[in-house]
Amino acid sequence: MSKEVRRQLQEAAEKHQLTHLERALPGSDELEGFVVEVTPSWTVIAECNRLALDGFVALRTRDIMKVRRQGSRDLMVRWLQREGP
């Protein structure tokens, strides 16, 4: 994991942005949710599925290879702002 990925995770957590994560593990699912906590070892997200929050996921920070933060115009973000968690 690069310093840039960790910086992006920290910023997503601070700004409460919906974030899409890709991991370097072969066959791993991509995850989408809100970054709750970032440490050098672990990252915790509140996962979003089907327009609803769907629990928490803890993953090794070093396995995250790509972070895409969604804008405020994203459908999930607009729905959560309107309907709440």
N, C-alpha and C positions, 0 to 999 in steps of 0.2 A: 504494500500500500504506500502510495506516495504522500508527501506532505500536503500536496494540493488536494488530494481526496479527503484527508483529515480536516483540512481547512474548510472545504465545502460542507462536510458533515457538521462541523461546529457552527457554521453560518446558518445552515438549514435549521438546526436546533434553536439557535438564538432568534431567528425570524419566524419560527413556527410555519415553515413552508412544507407543502406536500412534496415529497421527494421520491424519486425512482432510483432504486439501487440495483446494480449488476454485480454479481460476485464472480471470482476467478475459479470457483470450484466447478469441475465438469458436471454437467447435468443439473446444476442448481437452478432453482426458480429465481426469477427477478422479483423483487419486492417493492411495494409502493406503500408509503405511509408517512408519518410525521416522526422525525428524529427526536427522541426523548433525551438520550444521554450518549456521550461519546467519551471513551477512555482509550488509552493506547491498546488495550486488550479487547474490549467489547464495545459494541454499539447496540443500543436498544431503540426499536421503533414501535410506534403504535400503527399496526398494519391496517390498511384500508382495502376492502374488497366489496364490490357490488354496492357502491355508494353507502358504505357503513364502516365504522371502525370495527376491527375484527381481532382484538386482543393485542398482546405485545409479542415481539420477536427479538431475541438476543442473538447477535451474530458476531463472529470474530471480526474485529475492525480490519485486520490484515487481509481478509478475504475479499473486501470490497474493492472493486477495480474501477467502477464508474458511478458517478453521482449526477443525476439530472434533477434540478429543482424545477417544480412546476410553477407557472405564473398564476396570478390571481384570477385569470380568465379561464383556467382549467375547470372542466365540468365538476369534478369531485370537490374542488375548493369552493366553488359557488354553491353547490348543494349543501356542503357542511356548514357554510356560513348562514345559509337560509334555514336549514332544518336542525342544526346543532348535532353534537355527537350522539 
